[in-house]
Amino acid sequence: MSSADCIFCKIARNEIPSKKVYEDEDLFAFHDIRPQAAVHFLSVPKQHVASLLDVDASHAALLGKIFTRIGQLARDQGCGEGFRTIVNTGKVGGQEVYHLHVHVIGGSTPLPAMIKW
């Protein structure tokens, strides 16, 4: 899929409306349209990268920026006591939109366990 057809690229270019959390020259964060908790937003790079399967060393600074920004964004959204980050990768990993994105999920109550062992 090209960036011209990608829904997250369109959101980052403001071609599709969203409830924006944050934006700079490299990143865009917005609330999920189907929230799974009181706080649920996505942090996406503006550069189109399909998934973590496509990341290489040239993306190191971008990934660092995404993850160093998330803590403050989560605190700003009311997740000062903690939150969960999820990066679904590929079909088996549950990825639905093929543009790298990090789900940030939290709120005032503890989240359930991710995986039962």
C-alpha positions in Angstrom: 0.0 0.0 0.0 1.3 3.4 -0.8 1.2 6.4 1.5 -1.4 8.0 -0.8 -3.9 5.2 0.0 -3.0 4.7 3.7 -5.6 5.8 6.2 -3.1 6.8 8.8 -1.1 8.8 6.3 -4.3 10.6 5.4 -5.1 11.3 9.0 -1.5 12.7 9.6 -2.0 14.9 6.5 -5.3 16.1 7.9 -7.2 14.7 5.0 -9.4 12.7 7.4 -10.5 14.3 10.7 -9.3 12.9 14.0 -9.2 13.9 17.6 -5.5 15.0 17.7 -3.4 14.4 20.8 -0.1 15.6 19.5 1.7 16.6 16.3 5.2 17.6 15.2 7.2 17.3 12.0 7.7 13.5 12.5 4.8 12.2 14.7 1.1 12.4 14.9 -0.9 11.0 17.8 -4.7 10.8 17.9 -7.5 9.1 19.8 -8.6 5.6 18.6 -12.0 5.6 17.0 -12.8 2.3 18.9 -11.3 2.9 22.3 -10.6 -0.2 24.4 -10.2 1.8 27.7 -10.8 5.3 29.1 -7.6 6.4 27.4 -6.7 4.9 24.0 -4.7 6.8 21.5 -2.3 5.9 18.7 1.1 7.3 18.1 2.2 7.1 14.4 5.2 8.3 12.4 4.3 10.6 9.6 6.7 8.6 7.4 4.9 5.6 6.0 6.4 2.4 7.4 4.1 -0.6 7.1 5.1 -2.5 10.2 7.9 -3.4 12.5 8.8 -6.1 9.9 9.9 -3.2 7.7 12.0 -1.3 10.3 15.8 -1.2 9.9 18.6 0.8 11.4 17.6 3.9 9.4 14.4 4.1 11.5 16.2 4.2 14.9 15.9 7.9 15.6 12.2 7.9 14.6 11.4 4.9 16.8 13.3 6.6 19.7 11.3 9.7 19.2 8.0 7.8 19.2 8.8 6.0 22.4 10.3 9.0 24.3 7.3 11.1 23.5 4.7 8.5 24.6 5.3 8.9 28.4 4.5 12.6 28.4 1.5 12.2 26.1 0.1 9.4 28.3 0.6 11.6 31.4 -1.2 14.5 29.6 -4.1 12.2 28.9 -4.4 11.1 32.5 -2.3 8.0 32.7 0.2 9.2 35.3 -0.1 5.8 37.2 0.7 3.7 34.1 -0.4 2.6 30.7 0.1 -0.2 28.2 1.7 0.1 24.8 0.9 -2.3 22.0 2.5 -2.6 18.6 0.6 -5.2 16.5 2.8 -6.5 13.7 1.6 -8.4 10.6 -1.4 -10.6 10.1 -0.5 -13.0 12.9 0.2 -10.2 15.3 -3.3 -8.7 14.7 -2.3 -5.7 12.7 -5.3 -4.2 10.9 -3.8 -1.0 9.4 -0.5 -1.4 7.7 1.2 1.7 8.9 3.4 1.3 12.0 1.5 2.6 15.1 1.7 2.3 18.8 -1.5 1.9 20.8 -1.4 3.7 24.2 -4.1 2.4 26.5 -4.8 3.3 30.1 -7.1 5.1 32.5 -7.9 5.1 36.2 -8.4 1.4 36.7 -5.8 -1.4 36.2 -5.9 -3.1 32.8 -6.5 -6.9 32.6 -3.7 -9.2 31.9 -2.6 -9.4 28.3 -1.9 -13.1 28.0 -2.8 -15.9 30.5 0.1 -18.2 30.9 
